[in-house]
Amino acid sequence: MRVPMIAGNWKMNTTVSEAIELVNEMRQGLDEIDNVDRVICPPFISLAPVKELLRGSSIKLGAQNIYFEEKGAYTGEISPLMLADLCEFVIIGHSERRQYFNETGEIVDKKVKAALKVGLKPILCIGERLEENEAGRTEEVLTEQLSSSSARIYYFSGLILAYEPIWAIGTGKAATGKQANETIGFIRQHISKQYGKGIAQDVRILYGGSVTAENIAEFINQPEVDGALVGGASLKAAQFLSIVKQTSGIRQVR
Ligand code: PEP
């Protein structure tokens, strides 16, 4: 059973007080919708105050990154155990982390394992660069990313995938619904071949890349797309609410 999900990646935006203000603007509207998983991923320092604010709410909380060691001399890092106390989800392998912080497939895989070990649900991001897309190498790149960071057990443990073509992130140039559907269909087929049809039918695969209130319907209307990972538009309460509301109206549990 695949419950649709809309997750907001706030990236390195909002001070603690701005995060609180933003949650206060969205909370009531988001709480009125119950057939879509609504997840917000503020910066680390806002997780605790936002968790407090969301007491009694059905909105779920996620982190944007994690370190793979449980504790120790890793100055500045945040461990899986620290996060497990605060949130349910964690974004792993976002292209910005792969690009700016040199996260390799091996590191991403370690992070996924570390998250699952403490019961956190990873939202694992995969996606191709523009030049890879233009060279017709999308499927090859995704296959490699999936094989270096996936295992049967991951899917049983609640891992969520986000297909985010890098050329569509923060550019205002979203993929088309048809493109997202075809590529997510390919990802599901790949999982089916590797791990079986049952697992492939259960895993939620989101689309991410310049999703807005204006284009969300195009994605949600596609049979393979189970929701969206939203960056820029998740920082505007009215936009994010509209994205969730439209998803709720279009998509039922599959
Ligand atoms: C993202 O950060 O995962 C993302 C998809 O960003 P945007 O929606 O701004 O393109």
Boltz pocket constraint, residues with backbone or C-beta under 6 A from the ligand:
constraints:
  - pocket:
      binder: B
      contacts: [[A, 9], [A, 11], [A, 164], [A, 168], [A, 169], [A, 170], [A, 171], [A, 172], [A, 208], [A, 209], [A, 210], [A, 211], [A, 229], [A, 230], [A, 231], [A, 232], [A, 233]]
      max_distance: 6.0
